[in-house]
């Protein structure tokens, strides 16, 4: 949401309701899952530094590369490059990909809207696969349905907002 605030202020005001709706889609199952969890399952607390300059630098470089990739592919291959770049980069990091799409213009443009929606869908699938691989079956069973429902709701809301 902060991405939009800095990039396209007028878009932030139009998507606040949609963000709130999709947050509710996440909060309700989250509360249900937290209540369902057994109290004896306590996480081990480890004392680690909150901030790492090295990791922050890696993140900055990665996000910059993703935005350059999306923009470069759109210059090189046109609309197909924009869509391909957005889908590829959304597998790894959705915020930079969405920022690169929003910087291209108004999302009511059908190509930008398609890139935006495909990027969100790709990211949801990518996150779900990653959750299943790293967290195991039980984690995936809790995470994947909520993630997919959340993104479907967000995609529907964005699509209806831009087609009114």
Buried (B, 14 or more C-beta within 10 A) or exposed (E): EEBBEEBBEEBBEBBEEBBEBBBEBBEEBEEEEEEEEEEEEEEEEEEEEEEEEEEEEEEEEBBEBBBBBBBBBBEEEEBEBBBBBBBBBBBBBBBBBBBBBBBBEEBEBEBBBBBBBBBBBBBBBBBBEBBBEEBEEEEBEBBBEBBBBBBBBBBBBBBEBBEE
